[in-house]
């Protein structure tokens, strides 16, 4: 009789335990995948700090890595740099220094997130390894300059040069007799 109770308990508890284990594993896998997606986006778009994917990944860090003190510390340093008022200065040397600092901080952040998702990647590879065609950077710079110029025009700080061009004069037709 006692063995029948064990059989009944195994029939009831076994499937419930299997479902619980499956749900736990799926939750753990989903959490890892979300964290890995943040890492992947940051690594893919690290050369394009203004891209939607990069910005979205930065904004998801507190959601998926809020318990990782080093990750949050690196993100805070990067956010402080992004909020530095020196970005508004038109000095090229200042901008170059800020961009260099940005690359370093992004590399450190990616390294820390990589460690959190069990991906080891060399610092130099993070810092120098990404490929992005120069034309992308050039287009981004042209777009930024065009936006600044348009804003200056809208605010009255710059005028639009206008030149009047007359159509070419056609010589009068010669009549033949």
Secondary structure as UniProt FT lines:
FT   HELIX           2..44
FT   TURN            45..47
FT   TURN            49..50
FT   HELIX           52..64
FT   TURN            66..67
FT   HELIX           69..82
FT   HELIX           85..88
FT   HELIX           92..116
FT   TURN            117..118
FT   HELIX           123..128
FT   HELIX           134..154
FT   TURN            155..156
//
